[in-house]
Amino acid sequence: MSPFLAHIPLVILLIPLSAAAILVLLPGYRLSAALNMLATGTTLLAASSLVFGAGQIAPGQLLVDQLNISFIILNSLVGFTTSIFSATYIGHELATGRLTPAYLRFYHAMYQLLMFAMNLALLANNIGLMWVAVELATLTTVVMVGIYRTHEALEAAWKYFILGSVGIALALFGTILVYMAAQPVLGEGADAMVWTSLIRHVADFDPALLNVAFVFLLLGYGTKVGLAPLHAWLPDAHAEGPTPISAVLSGLLLNVALYVVLRFKLLLAANPAAIAAGPLMVSMGLSSLVFAAFMLYRRRDIKRLFAYSSIEHMGIITFAFGIGGPLANFAGLLHMVMHSLTKSAIFFAVGHIAQIKGTQKLAEITGLTESHPWLGWGLVLGVVAIAGLPPLGIFMSEFLVVSSTFARQPLLALPLVLGLLVALGALLLRLGEVAFGKPTGSMAPAEASYLPMYAHLSLVLVGGLFLPAPLVAWFQHVAGLLG
């Protein structure tokens, strides 16, 4: 193994951390936006190089394996494209006075700090450090949700902080219980919190403590995933915060929290006397899917609409990992990637649409394909994709989830398909109102970068038509690791 590969995890963390320290002091919008893009682009290059070190980088306090590489690369890719979208979006907010230059420096610094926190959570080999990283990501996004300083934004940030704190407290208690289960076997100190040590010796842990720990961990980190009934913070945070943060929340932060749940699921699976984690995840995932599908019909705000869509899709992913088995795990991984790309692309479109129209109310946004064809048809393609229609990637992943459910738990396939169809109907109903008909509101041209949106949608289309053999083999191997 080359010395360069051994230091890649540290590089992935140092780039955004250093950029955050510089950006908080850097005046000038264009320069700070350029540095923000440069930092996320460099992080993406470093993250991509992890593929060449898969299985070679020895674990220390930071862990690189084939499970978290997929998450890290996806995290860095969406972080980079969102920084490109953010440049034009935030420029408009600065021009209209919604953000001041001081808040702008703060915004870019917090963006990089968020990328650092999420990457740290994905790379941490210590379950305590993992918890700290998720808490840091939560606090960072709380601050960014309230950055407009309006009454609604501050209320949403406060709600997010309260509910997120409850969730992270439950996760902390679950982490402590895992430590208590490990202590008689591994002794006191850091070794009883190192994941690679835990997974090797977990068969000797007290299963009763592990069972209780996982319940608290699922509830705690499930709050971050946005699973019902722990989801209440998510629609408000999406609606009131800057749209780039909505893209990062739906496309990345929810995945990071789910990744932590999967790590602990592997611990339970390696202890033959512990409960099966799958049924708990299936229950929460299925309830989130069905609940969010029906709630889509009641949304009147376009960002809240897609926030509930995120709850629905995180429910599908959690359900797939709960069902387990090679096919369902493969489907869960594929759906996670396709959802991150699609939902962030939708928020890219929605952000610019809201700026042009001056509103997020669905009733006041109509005829986009006629008034703003690039944005309108981009939104149409994104909604068609997120609704699970062929030939786009989410259709393939949902088809695999349904197929694996029929094979392993046929009775659960009925509420699963019902939820998918209800959500499909709601999204297509809203799409007809927004994209077509007589245009209303402002007809001003969009000063937007369409590259991130259409780049994501192109990847989703390719994912539905053809998956490269190396990617399929990678996902199959990770699916096997997940059990």
C-alpha positions in Angstrom: 0.0 0.0 0.0 1.3 3.4 -0.9 1.7 6.1 1.7 -0.6 8.3 -0.3 -3.5 5.8 0.0 -3.0 5.5 3.7 -3.5 9.3 4.2 -6.5 9.7 1.9 -9.0 9.6 4.8 -7.2 12.3 6.6 -7.1 14.4 3.5 -10.8 14.0 3.0 -11.3 15.5 6.5 -8.6 18.2 6.3 -9.8 19.8 3.0 -13.2 20.9 4.2 -12.0 21.8 7.7 -9.2 24.0 6.3 -11.6 25.6 3.8 -14.1 26.4 6.6 -11.4 28.2 8.5 -10.5 30.3 5.5 -14.0 31.0 4.3 -15.2 32.4 7.6 -12.7 35.2 7.1 -12.8 35.6 3.3 -14.6 38.7 2.0 -16.2 38.8 -1.5 -18.9 36.6 -2.8 -17.3 35.4 -6.0 -14.0 34.4 -4.3 -15.7 32.6 -1.5 -18.1 30.7 -3.8 -15.1 29.7 -6.0 -13.2 28.4 -3.0 -16.3 26.6 -1.8 -16.5 24.8 -5.2 -12.7 24.2 -5.2 -12.8 22.6 -1.8 -15.7 20.3 -2.5 -14.2 19.3 -5.9 -10.9 18.5 -4.3 -12.6 16.4 -1.7 -14.5 14.5 -4.4 -11.2 13.7 -6.1 -9.7 12.4 -2.9 -12.8 10.4 -2.1 -12.8 8.8 -5.6 -9.3 7.6 -5.0 -10.5 5.5 -2.1 -11.7 3.0 -4.7 -8.0 2.1 -5.4 -7.4 1.6 -1.7 -10.4 -0.5 -0.9 -9.4 -3.3 1.4 -5.9 -1.9 1.8 -6.2 1.0 4.2 -5.6 -0.4 7.7 -8.2 0.8 10.3 -7.2 3.1 13.1 -9.4 5.8 14.5 -10.5 6.2 10.9 -12.0 3.3 9.0 -12.2 2.7 5.2 -14.0 -0.4 4.0 -16.2 -1.2 1.0 -19.4 -0.2 2.9 -18.5 3.4 3.7 -16.6 4.1 0.4 -19.9 4.1 -1.4 -21.4 6.6 1.0 -18.3 8.8 1.0 -18.1 9.1 -2.8 -21.8 9.8 -3.0 -21.5 12.4 -0.2 -18.6 14.2 -2.0 -20.3 14.1 -5.4 -23.5 15.7 -4.3 -21.6 18.1 -2.1 -19.6 19.2 -5.1 -22.6 19.7 -7.5 -24.6 21.4 -4.7 -21.7 23.9 -4.3 -22.0 24.7 -8.0 -25.7 25.2 -7.7 -25.2 27.2 -4.5 -23.0 29.7 -6.3 -25.8 31.1 -8.5 -28.5 30.5 -5.9 -26.7 32.4 -3.1 -25.6 35.1 -5.5 -29.3 35.9 -6.1 -30.0 35.9 -2.3 -27.2 38.3 -1.8 -28.4 40.6 -4.6 -32.0 40.7 -3.3 -30.8 41.4 0.3 -32.0 38.1 1.9 -28.4 37.4 2.9 -25.8 40.0 4.0 -22.1 39.6 3.1 -21.4 38.7 6.8 -24.0 35.9 6.7 -22.6 34.8 3.3 -19.2 34.2 4.7 -20.8 32.3 7.6 -22.9 30.3 5.1 -19.9 29.1 3.1 -17.9 28.2 6.2 -20.8 26.3 7.7 -21.2 24.4 4.4 -17.6 23.1 4.5 -18.0 22.3 8.2 -21.1 20.3 7.4 -19.1 18.4 4.7 -16.4 17.7 7.3 -18.8 16.5 9.9 -20.6 14.1 7.5 -17.3 12.7 6.2 -16.1 12.2 9.8 -19.2 10.3 10.7 -18.7 8.0 7.6 -15.0 7.5 8.3 -15.0 7.2 12.1 -14.0 3.8 13.5 -15.0 4.8 17.0 -18.7 4.8 17.7 -18.3 7.7 20.2 -16.5 9.8 17.5 -19.3 8.8 15.1 -21.9 10.2 17.5 -19.9 13.4 17.9 -19.7 13.8 14.1 -23.5 13.3 13.6 -24.1 15.8 16.4 -21.8 18.4 14.8 -23.6 17.9 11.5 -26.9 18.5 13.2 -25.8 21.7 14.9 -24.3 23.0 11.7 -27.5 22.4 9.7 -29.6 23.9 12.5 -27.6 27.2 12.2 -27.9 27.1 8.4 -31.7 26.5 8.5 -32.1 29.7 10.5 -29.7 31.8 8.5 -32.4 34.0 7.0 -33.3 35.2 10.5 -37.0 35.4 9.7 -39.5 34.3 12.3 -40.4 31.2 10.3 -36.7 30.3 9.7 -35.8 30.7 13.4 -38.9 28.7 14.4 -37.9 25.9 12.0 -34.3 25.9 13.3 -35.4 25.8 16.9 -37.8 22.9 16.2 -35.0 21.1 14.4 -32.7 21.7 17.3 -35.1 20.4 19.9 -36.2 17.3 18.1 -32.6 16.7 16.9 -31.3 17.0 20.4 -33.9 14.4 21.7 -32.8 12.1 18.9 -29.1 12.5 19.5 -29.6 12.0 23.2 -31.4 8.7 22.6 -28.5 7.7 20.2 -26.0 8.6 22.9 -27.7 6.4 25.4 -27.7 3.6 22.9 -24.0 4.1 22.3 -23.3 4.0 26.0 -25.2 0.7 26.3 -23.1 -0.8 23.5 -20.0 0.3 25.4 -21.4 -1.4 28.6 -22.0 -4.6 26.6 -18.4 -4.5 25.3 -16.7 -3.6 28.5 -16.6 -7.0 30.1 -15.1 -8.5 27.0 -12.8 -5.7 25.7 -12.1 -3.9 29.0 -12.4 -0.2 29.8 -11.2 2.5 27.5 -11.3 3.2 23.8 -11.0 -0.4 22.6 -14.6 -1.0 23.8 -15.8 1.7 21.4 -13.7 0.9 18.3 -16.1 -0.6 15.7 -13.5 -3.1 14.2 -12.9 -4.5 17.7 -16.6 -4.6 18.5 -17.5 -6.5 15.3 -14.8 -9.1 16.0 -15.9 -9.8 19.6 -19.7 -9.0 19.5 -20.7 -12.6 19.7 -19.5 -12.6 23.3 -21.4 -9.5 24.3 -24.5 -9.6 26.5 -27.4 -9.8 24.0 -29.9 -8.1 26.3 -27.8 -5.0 26.4 -27.4 -5.0 22.7 -31.1 -5.4 22.1 -32.0 -2.4 24.2 -29.1 -0.4 22.7 -30.3 -1.0 19.2 -33.9 0.2 20.0 -32.4 3.5 21.3 -30.0 3.8 18.4 -32.7 3.2 15.9 -35.0 5.8 17.5 -32.1 8.3 17.9 -30.5 8.1 14.6 -33.9 7.4 13.0 -34.8 11.0 14.0 -32.0 12.1 11.7 -33.1 9.8 9.0 -36.5 11.4 9.1 -38.5 8.3 9.8 -42.1 8.7 11.0 -43.1 9.5 13.7 -39.7 11.2 14.3 -39.9 13.3 11.1 -41.5 16.5 12.3 -38.4 18.7 12.0 -37.8 17.8 8.4 -40.5 19.6 6.4 -40.0 22.9 8.3 -36.2 22.7 7.9 -36.6 22.2 4.1 -39.2 24.9 3.7 -37.4 27.7 5.6 -33.7 27.1 5.1 -31.7 27.9 1.9 -32.4 25.4 -0.9 -28.8 24.1 -1.1 -29.2 23.0 2.5 -32.4 21.2 1.5 -30.5 19.4 -1.2 -27.8 18.4 1.2 -30.2 17.3 3.9 -32.3 15.1 1.6 -29.4 13.9 -0.5 -26.7 13.4 2.1 -27.4 13.9 5.8 -30.3 11.4 5.9 -28.0 8.8 4.3 -25.3 9.5 6.9 -27.7 8.8 9.7 -28.9 5.6 8.0 -25.3 4.5 7.5 -24.8 4.6 11.3 -27.9 2.5 11.8 -26.5 -0.1 9.4 -23.3 -0.3 11.3 -25.1 -1.2 14.5 -27.4 -3.5 12.6 -24.3 -5.5 11.6 -23.3 -5.7 15.3 -26.6 -7.3 16.2 -26.4 -9.7 13.2 -23.1 -11.0 14.4 -24.5 -11.9 17.9 -26.6 -15.0 17.4 -28.5 -14.4 20.7 -29.5 -10.8 19.9 -32.8 -9.9 18.3 -33.1 -9.4 14.6 -32.8 -5.8 13.7 -34.7 -6.3 10.4 -38.3 -6.3 11.7 -37.8 -3.1 13.6 -36.4 -1.4 10.5 -39.1 -2.8 8.3 -41.8 -1.5 10.6 -40.4 2.1 10.8 -39.6 2.1 7.1 -43.0 0.9 6.0 -44.9 3.3 8.3 -42.8 6.2 7.0 -43.5 5.3 3.4 -47.3 4.9 3.8 -47.6 8.0 6.1 -45.6 10.3 3.8 -47.4 9.0 0.7 -50.7 10.2 2.0 -49.3 13.4 3.4 -48.1 14.4 -0.1 -51.7 15.2 -1.0 -52.0 17.8 1.7 -48.9 19.9 0.9 -49.3 23.4 -0.5 -45.6 24.4 -0.3 -43.4 23.0 -3.0 -40.4 22.5 -0.7 -42.5 20.8 1.9 -43.9 18.6 -0.8 -40.5 17.2 -1.6 -39.5 17.1 2.0 -42.3 14.5 2.6 -41.1 12.8 -0.6 -37.7 12.4 1.2 -39.5 10.8 4.2 -41.2 8.4 1.8 -38.0 7.4 0.1 -35.9 7.1 3.3 -38.7 4.8 4.4 -38.3 2.7 1.3 -34.5 2.4 1.8 -34.9 1.6 5.5 -37.5 -1.0 4.6 -35.2 -2.6 2.0 -32.3 -2.9 4.4 -34.7 -4.3 7.0 -35.9 -7.0 4.7 -32.3 -7.9 4.1 -30.8 -10.5 1.8 -28.6 -9.9 -1.3 -31.4 -8.6 -3.5 -33.0 -6.3 -1.0 -29.7 -4.9 0.2 -28.6 -4.3 -3.4 -31.9 -2.5 -4.0 -31.5 -0.4 -0.9 -28.0 0.8 -2.0 -29.2 1.5 -5.5 -32.2 3.4 -4.3 -30.1 5.4 -1.9 -27.8 6.6 -4.7 -30.7 7.3 -7.1 -32.7 9.1 -4.5 -29.8 11.3 -3.5 -29.1 12.3 -7.1 -32.7 12.8 -8.0 -33.9 14.7 -5.0 -30.9 17.1 -5.0 -31.7 17.7 -8.7 -35.3 18.5 -7.9 -34.2 20.9 -5.2 -31.9 22.6 -7.6 -34.9 23.3 -9.9 -37.2 24.2 -7.0 -34.7 26.7 -5.6 -34.4 28.7 -8.8 -38.2 28.5 -9.4 -38.9 29.9 -6.0 -36.5 32.8 -6.6 -38.1 33.6 -10.0 -41.7 33.4 -8.8 -41.0 34.9 -5.4 -43.1 32.2 -3.7 -43.0 28.5 -2.7 -46.8 28.1 -2.8 -47.8 25.5 -5.3 -51.0 27.4 -6.3 -48.9 30.4 -7.5 -46.4 28.3 -9.6 -48.0 27.1 -12.9 -47.0 26.7 -16.5 -43.3 26.3 -15.9 -42.6 24.3 -19.1 -43.9 27.3 -21.1 -42.5 30.2 -19.1 -39.2 28.7 -18.1 -38.7 25.5 -20.2 -35.2 24.5 -18.9 -36.3 24.6 -15.3 -39.8 23.3 -16.0 -38.8 20.3 -18.0 -36.0 19.6 -15.5 -38.5 19.5 -12.8 -40.8 17.3 -14.9 -38.0 14.8 -15.4 -37.0 14.9 -11.7 -40.6 14.3 -10.6 -41.0 11.5 -13.1 -37.8 9.9 -11.7 -38.7 10.4 -8.0 -42.2 8.9 -8.7 -40.6 5.7 -9.8 -41.5 5.7 -13.5 -39.4 3.9 -16.1 -36.8 4.1 -17.5 -35.2 6.1 -14.8 -33.1 4.6 -12.0 -35.6 4.8 -9.1 -38.0 2.6 -11.1 -35.3 -0.1 -11.2 -34.5 0.1 -7.5 -38.2 0.1 -6.5 -38.8 -2.8 -8.8 -36.0 -4.7 -7.0 -37.4 -3.8 -3.6 -40.9 -5.0 -4.5 -39.5 -8.2 -6.0 -37.4 -9.1 -3.0 -40.4 -8.4 -0.7 -42.6 -10.7 -2.7 -39.9 -13.4 -2.4 -39.2 -13.0 1.3 -42.3 -11.4 2.9 -45.2 -11.5 0.5 -47.8 -10.0 2.8 -45.6 -6.9 3.3 -45.6 -6.3 -0.5 -49.3 -5.2 -0.3 -48.8 -2.1 1.9 -45.4 -1.4 0.1 -47.0 -1.3 -3.3 -50.0 0.7 -1.9 -47.6 3.3 -0.5 -45.7 3.5 -3.8 -48.9 4.0 -5.9 -50.4 6.6 -3.5 -47.1 8.6 -3.7 -47.1 8.2 -7.5 -50.6 9.7 -7.7 -49.8 12.6 -5.5 -46.6 13.6 -7.3 -48.2 13.4 -10.7 -51.2 15.4 -9.5 -48.9 18.2 -8.3 -46.7 18.0 -11.4 -49.7 18.7 -13.6 -50.5 21.9 -11.6 -46.9 23.2 -11.6 -45.5 22.3 -14.9 -48.4 22.7 -17.3 -51.3 25.1 -17.8 -51.3 28.9 -18.1 -48.2 30.5 -16.7 -48.6 32.8 -13.7 -46.4 35.1 -11.7 -43.0 36.4 -12.8 -41.8 35.7 -16.3 -38.2 37.0 -15.6 -35.5 34.7 -17.0 -33.7 32.4 -14.6 -30.1 33.3 -13.7 -29.3 29.8 -12.9 -26.7 27.1 -13.6 -28.5 24.1 -15.1 -25.4 21.9 -15.1 -25.8 20.3 -11.7 -29.5 19.5 -12.2 -29.1 18.0 -15.6 -25.9 16.2 -14.6 -27.7 14.4 -11.8 -30.7 13.6 -14.0 -28.5 12.2 -16.7 -26.8 9.9 -14.1 -30.3 8.8 -12.9 -31.3 8.0 -16.5 -28.2 6.1 -17.2 -28.7 4.2 -13.9 -32.1 3.1 -15.1 -30.9 2.0 -18.5 -27.5 0.5 -17.8 -25.4 -0.1 -14.7 -21.7 -0.7 -15.3 -20.5 -4.2 -14.3 -17.9 -2.9 -11.8 -20.6 -0.9 -10.0 -23.0 -3.9 -9.9 -20.2 -6.1 -8.6 -19.4 -3.5 -5.9 -23.0 -3.2 -4.8 -23.4 -6.9 -4.7 -20.3 -7.3 -2.5 -21.6 -4.6 -0.1 -25.0 -6.2 -0.1 -23.4 -9.4 0.9 -21.5 -7.6 3.8 -24.8 -6.3 5.1 -26.2 -9.8 5.4 
